[in-house]
Amino acid sequence: MHVIARVTAAAAALVTGLSGLALPAPAQQDLTEQDADSLSVVVGAVEGRLEPGDDLDLALSIENGTSSDLRGATADLAMTYIPVDTRFAFDAWLDGDPVLGERPVTSFDVPDVPQGGDIATDVTIPADALGLSQQSTPGAYGLRITIGNVTTSTLLTVGAPNGPGMTLSLAAQISSEPDSTGLLSREQLTALTSNVGSLERQLRAVEPYPISVGIDPMIETSAYAVEGSAPAAAWSWIDRTYELEHPFHTSYARSDILAQLAADLTPLEPLGYPDESAQGGVTDGLPTILAGRGIIDATGRTIDADLLAAVEGYGVPLLSTEQLDEQLESPTPSSAVSVDGVAALAADQELQAMLDSAVSGESAADRSAATSELIALLATISREAPNSARALVGMLDPAGRGAEDVLRALEASGWVQLAPIDVALDAPAREASLVDAEAAELDIALQEAADSVHEDDARIDRYSEIADEPRSLRVPFRLSALAALHVTGATTGPSLERQVRSFSVLTDELLESVRILPGSQIRIVGSSVQLPVELVNELNDAVTVSVHLRTLSPIVIVDDPLTEVTIAAGSTQRVLVPVEVIGSGTTNAIVTVQTADGEDISAPVTLHVAAQPEIETVLLWIGAASVVLLLGFGLWRSLRKRAQGKAAGDLDVAAIPKRARAKDSGEQ
């Protein structure tokens, strides 16, 4: 059961007013330790920064996973006297440690939350209750809310810095999940670039700000692929991407360059796109290429020095500080690093995590809390070294529900200036090294996926040689291969496995487009006859293949096992293979389709053949067999006689003189 309670401005004012009255507070019911762990309370400032004298709007959400309803509860709000000055104090406060002195601010009633339910509400804290003034020190103040014995801590940034502030270079990559073709259909382009479409929302979120914005070339390529029917909104959207201050192209379909390099493979690139008006139905290359160097997001991935060096050739490597083997002390450094001579950027791990939560948090309170804490972290980093201008970096997901709000809050915070990636790259770089880490399970799965996709791509590359226009097969299939390597922060092992499996099915279906049609038993009568083989070509291009046939019995002899044939697009053709029939009976013929280089492109098909030679052929073979038998019998008798003569001493009786024989007879 889910209960959503949204307090209106009037109701919020009423709650606030009641909190200031001297009424007896309802008794707080402490929760058991088990229930306390099951009550989730999230609170965050709706605006990332508060000016002294302004009311504070808080977004509050409560999830009741306890064993009973939460009724008649009161929330107590406390605030630190001074802002936090160090990263240590910042983290300790969020962990619930009382590292700074705090003072009570106010109390307010919490809406009832049934067991298993949740609420989301806004609460307004009057400026008078906060006790801030123009003399209050600018910085991040700790806020703590207590409901019974459940405490939640967050931070609120007050005022603006007196120093030069810092720059935060952000990169955002705009894309959409591709289908198996590696393109977006007209219907998808229409929906995605409409006022409520995902691509429109992503572009609208980043458009006003001077950050680096990556555009997936799949989007513009898709518009050209459906030229004549692409919606006007899509072309307008594309035109706006060229007006961005710092645009660059991502990899096509956000295919994973890192996994391919990790598998010692050269990353696949598009060969062109389908174009019915062009020769062969495809156009080489992509429509246009945006200026600007791309970003290779390696945060959260397993990477070593060799892989980092390989990545540098495809874009600026973006790392996380948790991937670096270093012990940093205050103040927080700029993000530019040099790892074994490779220029890279290292996003502060805590800052990046807060940025991700601020953009993609599940509830409004989650996103508000993360945004407030993100700006508080930037304020704390600034206060560590007020006179030291530093250039930080982060990766922002423009598809997140909170992307537009986060950018607006950062721009208005006064603690940071938004900038493109080049600003962070131009900052002085510190020397760093990578931590030694074993490949994570997802990284291994990504490399295996890259191997599989590359193998299938190579198979189709060889297979395409049978077509009159090999590009008509290679170009669209390459786009499908890139789509199979589409990876985002939401990619998991199972989702990746499904992608690769679907691509393998697509590969097998394409390889079976030219195949042999099995049939019933074939009866052939005669001596020199032609054995019919039925072939089908389901491709949109004519193909030239060789039919290889062999028999499993000598009653049918194949003089030339290879027969070349050209089959028109989308047609079936009968191929007649010359054979010699020399005996009666049944046999099997094994038939395959091959390329000109002799590579099989179809699974072997067994044809059942019933052979019946003509009577002349039978008589001829009987006569020939008789001659062979007679010659064999004569040879056998001759050899037998010679064997007998050799037993008598090899003497020919007929050659003994008569006198010798008579003499021998007289003596006897």
N, C-alpha and C positions, 0 to 999 in steps of 0.2 A: 504494500500500500504506500502511495506517495502523496504527500500533502505539500502543496506549494503555496506559501503565504507571501504575498508581496505587499509591503506596507506603503501606502500612498504618502505623499508629502504631509497631508493633514494628520494622518495617523501617526506618522513619525514624530511630528511636532508634539502631538498629544503624549506619546510615550516619553519624549524628552521632558515635557513639562511635568509629568507625574513624577519623574525621577528626582526632580528637585524639591518635591513636597516632603514635609516631615511626617510621612506616613510610616507606620510600622512595616518593615520589610517582611515578606513572607519567609518562613523558615526554609533555609536551603537544605535540600535533601542530598546528603553525600551519597555517591554511588559506590558500590563495591568495587574492588580493584579490577575484577573481571569486566564489570559493566563500564567502568571508567575507560578502559581500553577500547570499548565498543562504541563509545560516543565520539563521533568525529565532528570537530568544530573548526571551521575555516573562516578567517576574517581578513579583510584587506581594505585599504583605502580605495575608494572609487576613483579618485584622481591621484596620480602618482606623486604629486607635490602639493603641499599646503602652504599658503601664505598666512603669516600671523594675522589674526583678526577675522579669518574665514571660518565658517562652520566646517566640520569634518563629516563627510559622508562615508560610512562604512558598509561594505557588502559582507553579509554574514550568512553562512550556510551551516546547517546542523543535520547530520545523519544519525538516527537513533538505532543503533544495532544492539541496544541493551535488552534486558529481559522484561522491561516494563515501559509504560508511557512516561514521557517527560512532561510534567505539568507544573505550572506555577513557578517556573524557574526564573532566576534573576541573574543577569550578567554584570559582573563588576569590571570596569575598565580602569587600567592604571597606565601611567606613562613615565618614562625616565625623565630625570631633571635635566640632563645634558645629553647631547648626541654622542653616539659611539664614534671612537676615533681610530680604531684598528680593526683589521679583518678578524683578529682573534675575538675581540669583544662582540663583533657582529655575529659570528658563528655561535658563540657561547649564548648570546641572547636568544637566538632562534632555537637553540637546543633547550631553552627553559632555565638556563643558569642565571641567578640574580647577580650578574657582574656589575650592574649599575644601580644606583639608588633610584627608586621609583616612588611616585606619589599617586594616590587615588584621584581619578578624574570624575567619574559618575557611575551610576548603575542604571540599568534599564531592564524591563521585563522581556522575557524571551517567549515567543509564541509556543504554544504546546506542540509537542512532536510525538505522535503515536509510535508505539513499538514497531520497528521495521520501516518507519517513514522518514521523510526528510523535509526540511523547509529551507527556503531561500528568502532573505529579507534584507532591506536596506535600513540602516539606522543613522540618524543625524545627531551628531554631538555638537552642541552650541559652542561657539568660539569662547564664550565666557568660561565654560567649564574646562576648556583646554588650558587656559591660563598662559597663552603665548602672547608675546608682544614684539614690537619692532626691534627690541633689544635682545630678543632670543637668538642664541647662536645658531646659524644655519647648519644643517646637517641631518643625519638620520636618527630619529628618536625611537626608542623602543616602546611598543604598545603591548599590553598583556590583558587578555580577557579571561575571566575565571567564571565558570558556571559550576556551582557546587565545588567538587574537588577536581574538576577538569580544567586545565589551563592551556591556552593557546597564545603563542607569541608571534608578533610580526613587527614590522618597522614602518615608520612614516617619515618622509623627507620634508623638512620645513625650510623654506627660504631658498636662496640661490647662493652660489659661492662668490667669494670676493676675488679669487684668483682667475687665471686664464681658463680654467676648466680643462676638459679632455675631449678627445675625438673618439667616437665609436664608429669604426668602419663596418658596415653591414653588407652582406651579400644575400640576395633573395633569388631563388630560382623558380620561375613560373613554368608550369607544365601541367599535363593532364594524363591520366592513365591511358595508354594506347590499347587498341584491340589487337587481334592477331595479325592484322595487315600492316601494323606500324603506321597507320594513318587515322585521321579523324574523319568520319563521314559527314555529309552535309547536315544531317540531323544533329550530330554531336556538335559541330561548329555552331549551328544555330542556337542550341541550348547553352553551350558553354560561354558564348559571347553575348548572350542576352543580359539584361540589367541585373538579373539574379543569378547568372551563370557563374561557375567557378572561375573561369579565366578572367571574366570581367571583374569579379571581386578581388582576385589576386592583383590584377593590374591597378585597380582603383586604390588598393591599400598602399602600394609603393610609389605610385606615380608622382605625388607631390614632394618626394624627399630625395636628397642628393646621395643616394646609396647605389651600389652596384646591383644591377638587375639582370639576371640571366633569363633568356627567352629560349624555350625549346624550339629548335628549327622544325620539328614535326608539325607545329601549328601552321606556320606559313606554307610549308610544303603541302599540307593537306588542302589548304585553300587553292593552291595552284592545281592540285591533282583533280579537284572537282570544279575547275575553271568553267565559268558559264552558269554554274549553279551554286557557287559559294555565296552565302548570305552577305548582304551589305554590311551587317554588323561585324562580321569576321574581318572584312577588309578594313573597316574603320578601326577595329581593335589592333590590327597589324600595323596600320599607319601610326598609331599612338606609340607603339613600342619603339619606333625609330625616332620619336621625339624625346625619349628618355635621356637624362643627362649622362648616365653611365651604363649603357646596355652592353651585354655580351651574349654569345650563344652558348647554351649548355650542350652537352653531348646529345645526340639525336635520341629522342624518346627517353632521355635520362638513363641511357644504357650505362652500365657500371664499368667505367674505364679502369678503376682500381683493381677489380677482380680479374680482369683480363691481363693486366700487367703482372699481377701476383702469380698468375698461372703461366707466365713467360709467353704470353700471346700478344700479337700486335692488335690493338683495339680495332674492332670493325668500324667502318665508316660508311655512310650512305653512298651508293653508286649513282643515284638519280631518283626519279619518281615517275609513277605512271602518268602518261600523257597520250590520250587517244589521237591527238593531232600530229604526233611526232612519228618518225619512222620506227617501226618495231613497237610502237605503243608506249615508249618510255623516253624520258629526257635525261641526259647525263647531268650530274651535279645537282646542287640545291639552288633554289631561286636566288637567294642573297645571303650574305654572311655579315652579321653585325660586327662592328669594331669592338675592341676591348678584350682583354685576356680573361679566359675562363677560370673558374674556381673548381678545384677538385676537393670535395669535402671528404677528408679522411678521419674526421672525428669519430671516435668509437670503433675504429677499425684496427686490425693488427697490421703494423707496418714496420719495416726495417729500413736501414740506410740505402740498400740497393733499390728497393721498391720506391722509396722517396725520390731517389735520383731519376728513376724512370718516369715517375708522375710529373716531375718538373717539366718534362717535354710536352705535356698536354694541358698545363694550367698551373695556377698558383696552388701549392699544397696547403690545405687548411687543416691544422692539427689541433689537439687539445692539450692543455698543460699537463693532464694526467698521462699523456703519452711521452712526456719528456722526463729524462732522468736528471732532476735538478731539485735543489732545496732552496726555494726562494724566500727571502726575508723582505720585510717591509722596506720601501713601498712597493706596491704591485708594479711590475715593469710593463713596458710597451709589448705589443704582440709579435713584433718582427723578430725572427730567430734565424740563425744559420746553423744547419746541421750537416757537418762534413762538407761544407761549401755549397750546400743547397739552400737557397733562399726560400723560407716558408713563413707562415703565420701560425701562431699558437693562440687559440681562443682560451681565455680563462675558463677553467672547467666549471666553477660555480656560477660565473656570470652566464655561460652558455646554457646551463641547466635551468636557470631562472628565466632566461629568454624563451626557452622551449616551453616552459610551463605557462608563462604569460601569454604565449600565442595559442597554445593547444590545450589549456586546462579544460577539464570537463564542465565545470560550472562557472558562472560569472564571478562567484566569490573566489574560486581557485585562481582565475585569471587576474582578478583585481589584486589578490594577495601577492601573486608572483610579480606583477608589474610594480607594485609598491615596493616590494623587497628588491627588485632589480634596480630601481632608481636609488633606493637606499644604499645598495652595494656600491653603485657608482659614486654616490656622495661620500661614502666611507673611504673609497679608494682615493678620491680627490683630497679628502682631509688628511690622509696619510702624508701627503707631500703637496701642500697647497700651491706651491710655486713651481711645481714640476708638471709640465704639459706632457701627457702620455697619450699614445695612440693604441686603443684597444680594438678588438675585432670580434665579430660574431656572425653566425649564420642564422637567418630568419626564414621561417617557413611561411610564405605569403598565403598559403591555403588554410592556415589556422584561423579559427574563428576570431581570435583576438589580435590578429596581425595589425589591422588598421588602428585599433585602440593603443597598442603598444607603441607604434611609431609616433602617434600623436602625443602620447605621454612623454616619450623620450625627447621629442623635439621641444616640448613645452617645459621640460624639467629645469633647464638652465644649467644643469650639471654636466652636460655632455653635448657635443656638436656631432650630428650625424654626418658621415662622410663615406666616400667610396673606398674600395679595397686599396686602391693605389696610395692613399694617404698613409695607411698602416704599413705598406711595403716601403715607403720612403723614409720611415722612421729608422733610427739607428737600431741595428739588429744585435742581439746578444748571442753568444755561442751556446749551443745546447746539443745534447745527445739524446737518442731515443732509448726508452726502456726496453729491455729484453722481455718479450712476451710470447707465449705460445699462441698459435692461431686459434681464434675463437670458433665455435661450432658454425656460426653463420658465415664467417669468412671462408671456412673450408667448403661449405655448401655453395657459396658464390663462385669459388674457383672451379668446383666440379661442374657447376652450371655453365660457366664460361667455356670449359673444355668441350662439353656436350654440344653447345650451340655452334662453336667453331667447327667441330667435326661435321655437323649437319650442313653447315654453310659450305664446307669444302666438297661434300658429296654433291650438293646441288650445283656447285660451280662446274664439276666434271660432267654431271648429268646434262647441264644446259647445252653442251656441245652438240647434242643431237638436234637442236632446234635450228631453223633457218636463221633466226635472230636470237642468239644466246642471251642477249641483254634483256629480252622480254621475260626471261625466267629469272635471271640473276638480280635485276634491279628490284622488283617487288619482294623477292624472297629475302634480300638483304635487309629491307625495312622490317620484315617480320622477325628476322634474327635479332635486330637491335631492340625491338619491342620485347622479345623474350628475355633480354638482359635489363629491363626496366627495374630500377631499384630506388626506393625512397626510404625514409626513416621508419616507415611502417612495415617494411619488408620483413618477413619471417621465413624460417626454414620451410614450413609447410606451404606457404604462399609461393615461395620460389620454386619448390618442387612442382607445384601445379602449373606454373608458367612454363617450365622446361618440358614437362610432360605434354602439354598442349602443343608446344612447338615441335616436338618429336612426332606427334600425330600428324601435324601439318606437313612435315618433311616426308613422312611415309606416304601420305596421300598424293603428294606431288610426284614422288618416285613411281607411283603406280598409275600415273596418268597415261603412260604408254605401256600396254600390257597385252598378253595373249589371252584370248577368250577360250576357255576350255569348252569342249563339246562332247557329244556322244561318240561312240566308236566310229572310226573312219574305215570304210571298206574300199580297198584299191584292187583293181583287176587289170592285169597286163604285165608287160615286162618292163618297159621304160615308161613310168607314169609320174605324175606330179601329186605330191602330198599337200593338201590344202591346210594352211595355218591362218586363223583369223586374228587380226591385230586391231586394237582400238587406240585412237589418239584423242584424249580428252583435253589436250592443251589448245590454247588459242593461236598456235603457230604450227606450221608444217614441221615435221621431223624426218630425219633420215637415220635409219637404224639398220642393223644386221640381225637377221634371224639365224640362230645357230640350232641345228637339229642333228641328233644322233639317235640310232636305234639300239635296242638291247638284244637283238637277234639277227643272225646272218641271213634270214629269209628276206630281209629288206636291207639293201645297201644304199648308203648316201654317198654319192660321188663327191659332191662339194658341200660340206656342212654349213657354209655361210652363204646367205642370200641377202643382198642389200635391197632395201625398199624405202621409198619416200611416201609418207602418209600425210594427207592433207589435214589441216586443223579441224578438230571436232568431227572426225570421220572414222569409219571402220573400213578396213581393207583386207582382202584375202591375198595371202602370199602363197605361191605354188612352188614347192621345193622339189626338184627332180630327184627321183629315187629309182633303183632297180629292184624288181621283185623276182626272186629266184626260188621261192618256195612257198608252200601253202601253210597257213596257220595264223596265229595272233602274236603280236609283239607290242612293245611300248616304245614310243618315240619321246625323247626328252627334248623340250624346246625352251630356249631362253632368248631374250632380246639383249643385244649388246650395242655398245658405242662403237665408233670406228676404230677405237684403240683396243677393242676386245674386252672391255669391262662390262660385266653383267649389270643390267639396269632393271631386270625383272626377276622375280622368283621363278625357278624352273617349273614348267608345266608338263605334265605327263599326258600324252595323247595315246589312246588305245587304237591300234591298227589291226584290221583283219586283212591279210594279204592273200590274193589268189592269182597266180601267174596264168598267162594264156597257154593253150594246149601245145602250140608250137614251142613255146619256151620249155614246157614240161618235157616234150619229146627230145628237144635239143639237149636238155640237161640229163635226161635218161641215157641218150646216146653217148654223150660225153662221159657220163659216169661209167657206162659199159666199157668204153675204150680204156678208160683209166683202170677198170677192174681187170680187163684182159692183159693189158700191159703189165700190170702188177702181178698177175698170175704167172705170166711167162718169165718175168724176172725172178719170181720166187722159185720156179722149177729149175731155171739155169743155175741159180745160186745153190740149190739143193744138190744138183748133179756134181757141181764143182766140189761141194763139201764131201760127197761120197768118193770122188777121185782122190782127193787129198787123203782120205783114210786108207787107200790102197797104195800109198807111197807116191801118189801123183804120177803113176805110170799109165799111159794110154795103151790098153791091150791091143788095140787095132794097129798100133805102131810097131809091135814086136815081129821080127822077120819069121816067115813060115818055117825056115830051117831050124831056127832056135826052138820053135814050138814043137817041131817033129822030134828033134833030139830029146827034148824034155819028155816027150811021150814015149820014145823007145826006151829010155832009161827006166821009165816007170814000168 
